[in-house]
Amino acid sequence: MKVEQFLYGKTKDGREVPAFTVTNAKGAYIELVSYGATLNKIVVPDRNGALYDVLVGFDTMEQQEKCTDSQGRTVGRVANRIAGCGITIDGKNYPITKNVNGQITLHGNHEYSSAVWQAKIVGDNAVRFTYESPDGAEGFPGNVKNAVTFSFDDNNAVKIHYECVPDRKTALNVTNHSYFNLEGFDKGPVTEHVLQLFCDAYTPTDAICIPTGEIRPVEGTPFDFRLPKKIGRDLNHDDEQLKIGRGYDHNFCIENYDGTFKEFAAVWEPKSGRVMRAYTDLPGVQFYIGNFLDGSQVGKAGKPLQYRQGFCLETQFYPDCLNHPAFPPCLFTPENPFVSTTIYQFSAE
């Protein structure tokens, strides 16, 4: 294993942005960028041993700063959507920034994903990124010291470990927003990928993608991925939830959640033979298939990011969880910080 550092570029205001590669004994590697604590590349072999990057994203800082969909970024303080009412903690309401049509909050108004994180190489296969979010940032209470450590091993496993420590009770729900395409970052839509989700329910939403509070069983719906099926198989189903999200853009509830680490998804790509298995200790995962990619963003190799070119499996507490008593809450304190791990393990067959 080896870790190498290089200058990725400079922000528009002149700040240098370092990047890192972590390479294993087989030549597979990941690339990390301190802007947004971004997982920027995962270069792993297909069934014939050919290496290719399986993350949709960007090559330059100019592209990164124009990014509107958080590709590969660390997202927080609170990932996903919060209703316009904000959040209430111990009886006090916090009217946090509403950054989608003045109606809702999405991804904490991108505070974490647009910050230049401090970075440190730790060992021969990992990089630790740190960022301090001040009290009142985007309306959230408390100072938070954040650390995200990415590591890569000889079994082609990408491990993401989060440690976010507030100085008072606050909401935290930090995730990684990578867009995967196991055939390759530029190989077209992911609808032929075969997905299995170990999730027996999901959280339907209203017309502006805020959960209604219902936890709905997937059985008998196009949201049932408990047995492997092509991502695109049921996309034309006459289901109101698919119309709202323009396809899949929903939180799924991981079966038998108890806070322990467990597998929650497996994905197969038939042309390359690549397989990705995913693990977490969190209760939910947002499954999204790039329904809002429209070719307007230029990505890696100068190619536009096209409709449904990547899929996301964002581990998380359920969206808007503090406004729904039936959802596991994402409240943390100095004595009980947000600590979580997600692993994406790659192989080929």
N, C-alpha and C positions, 0 to 999 in steps of 0.2 A: 504493500500500500504506500501511496505517497500523496502529499498535498502540495500544490503549487499555487502561488499568488501572482496576479498580474493586474495591470490597470485596465479596467473595463472601459472607462471614459470619464467625462466630467459632466456634472449637471449644468443646466442653463445658467445658474448663478455661480459656477466656477468650482464647485466642490468635487474633489476627486472621489471616484467610486471604485474601490478594489473589487476584484472577483477572484474566485478560487476554483481549481479543479481537484477532485479527489479521484484517484485512479487505482483500480485494484490489480491484482496479479494477472488477470486475464485481459487487461487493456480496456475494460469497460470503465466508464467514468461518469461523474456528475459535475455540473458547473453551477456555482453559487455566486450571486451578485449581492453586494451589500445594500444597494438601492432596493428597498422593500423586503430585505432579507429573502431574496428570490431564489427559488429552485429553478434554474434557467435551462438546464439540459440534463437529460438522462440518456446516456449512450450505451445501449446494451445489445447483445447479439440476438439474431433470429435463429431459426432452426438449423441454418447452414453455417452459423458462426459469424455472419456479417453484422458489423456494428452500425447502428443508426440511432439518431436522436428521436425519442418518442414523446417529447414535450413540445406543444405549440407555444411559441413565444417570439422573442426578439433578439437581434444581434447587436444593437447599438443603444447608447444612452438616449439619443434623440427619439428612437422608437419607444424605448421604455417610458419616457416622459409623456409621450402621446398616448400611451396605453390607456384604454378605458374599461377593460374587463379583468384587470388584476391577474393576468396570466402568471402563474408561478409564485405569486407574492404571499408573504405573511400578512394576514388580514386581521384587523382588530381596531379598537378594543373588543368590540362585539361584532363578530362576523354575521353575515346575512342580514335579515330585515327586522326592523323594530317599528311598531305602529307609531303614528303621529303623536300619540299621547305621551311618548317617551317612556321612562321607566320610573318605578316607585320603589324606594328602599327605606325601610323602617318608617313608613308613613310620609316620607318626603318625595315629591315628584321632581324629576329632573327632565326638563324639556330639551332633550339633546338635539343636535343639528339634524334638520330634515333636508336631505340632499337629493331626493328623487321627487321632482315636480312639487316641492314644498309640502309633500304629504307624509313621507316615511324616511327612516334612516336606513341606509344600506352600507354595510361593512365599515361602520364607525366613521363615515365620511372619508374613508381611505387614509386615515391618519397613519397607520402602521405601514401600509403598502406604498406610501410615497415618502417615507423617511429614509435617510441614509443611516443605516445601523452601523455601530462599531463592530469590528470583526477581529477574531483571534483564532489562529490555528490551535487546535487542542488534540494532541496525539498525532498518529500517522494516518488517520482516516476521518477526521472530523473538523468542522469549523463552527465556532460559537458566535452568534450575533447578539448584540445587546442594544437596547433602546429604552430610554426613560420617558414615559408619558406623564406630563404635568397635570396636577389637579385642575379640573375644569376643562381639559381638552375636549372639544366638541360637545361640552356640557356634562361629561361624565365626572363623577366625584372621585377624589383621591389621586395621589401620585402612584404610579405603577412602574416597577423595575422589571423589564421584560428580557428574557433570554430564550433564544431558539437555537438549538444545536442540531446541525445536519451531519449525519455520518453515512458512510457507504462501505460495504464489505465485499469479500471475495465471493459471496453468494448472491451478489447483485441486489442486495436489500438496501433501500434508502430509508433511514430512520430519522424521524423528526421529533425532537423532544422539546417541549415547552415548559418554561418556568416563569410565571408572571406573578410578582409579589406586590400587592397593594399596601398602602400604609393605613387604609381604613376599608370598611366594607364597600365593595363596588361590584359592578357587573363586568365579567370577563368571559370571552368566548372566542378564543384565538384559533385560527386554522390556516392551512395552506391551500391556495387556489390554483393548483396546477391543472392544466388541460392536457390530457393524455390522448395520444393516438398511437396504438401499439404497432401499426404498420409503418409509421414514420410521420414526422411533424407536418409534412407537406403532401400526404398521400390521399387526401380527400376525406369524405364524411366517414363517421365512425358507426354508422347504422348497421354495418355487417359484423361488427364486434359482437361476441357472445358474452352476456353478463349474467352473473348469479349474485344476488343480494340476500344475505342472511337476515332479512328484515320482514317481519310479519304484519307491519302496519306503516302508514305514512300520515303526514299531517296536511290535509287539504287546505287550500287558501281561498281568500276572497278575490275579487276582481283586480286588486292591486298587489296580489301575491303575499298578503299578510295571513298567517294561519288563522283559521276560524276558531281554534281551540279543540276541534274534534281530533281524535286519534282513530283513524279509519283502517280496518283490516284490508290488506291487499287482495285477499282471496276473491276471485271472481271479477277482478278489475285489470286494466292494462298495466297497473303498477305492481303486479305480481311477478317478481323475478326470483322467487324462491327456488325454482328449477331453472337451469340455464336456458336463455333464449336470446335471439338477436335483438339488439337495442332497438332496431327499427321495426320489429315485427308488428307491434300494436300501435304505432304512431298515428295511424289513420282511424283509430277507434273513435267512435262518437262519444267521447267522454268530456264533460265540461272542464275538468281539471287539465286535460291536455290542451284545450283551447286557451285557457287562462295563461298557461306557461309557454305557449307555442310549442309544446312538446314537454319532455321531462325537465322540470326545474323545481324539484320538491325535496323536502326533508323526509327521509325514511328512518323508521324507528328500529334500531338494532335489537334482535331477539334476545330475550332474557338478560337485559342490561342489569349489571350489578356492580359496575365500576372496575371490573377486572378486564384484562387484556385479552381480546379474542378476534378471530377472523370475522370480517363483515362482508367481504366481497371477493369475487374472483372474475377475471376477464380474460377471454381468449380471442386472439385475432387469427383468422384462418390462413391468410396468405403468408404471413411471416412465421407463424407458429408461436409468436410471443404470448406469454401468459403473465398476468399480474395478479398477485394475491395481496389483499389489504387487511390491515389489523389496526385496532384502536381500543382505547379504554373509555371512550365517550359514548353517549347514548344514541347519537344520531349521525346521519351522513346526508349531505345535500348532493343529490344526483342531478347533474345538469349536462346538457349535450350541445352547448354552443348555439342555442336557438337564435341568439341575437347577433352572432357573427354575420357580417354582410359584405365582406370584401373591402370595407373602407379602411381597415388598418393593415399596414404593411408589416409583415413579420419576417421571420428568418429567411435568408437567401433572397430577400427582396420580393417575396411572394405574398399576395394578400391572404388574410385570414378569412376563409370561406365558411359558409353556413354549415354548422354541425361538424366542423373539422376536428373537434376535440371533445372529450367528456371529462367531467369533474366528479370526484368523490371526496367532498370536503367534510372531514370529521368535525363534529360540533355538538353543542347543546342545541335543542330545537330552536328554530327562529322565533323571536318575540316571546321567549319563554317566560319572562318576568311578568307578562300580561295574561298568562294562562295558568291557573293554579294546578291543572293536571299535568303540566310539563315539568320535568326536572329543572330546578332553578340554576342559573349560572352566577350565583353570588359567592364572592370569595373575600377573605379577610387576611390580615398579616399572619394569623395563626394557621389559616387554611388557604394557602395560595392556590392558584390555578397551575396544576402540574399534570401534563398529559403527554402521551407518546402515540405516534402513528407510524406505521411501517408499510411501505410499498415494496413488495418482493417480486423480482422479475426472473423468469426462466423462459425456456422454449421447448416445444415438443412437436 
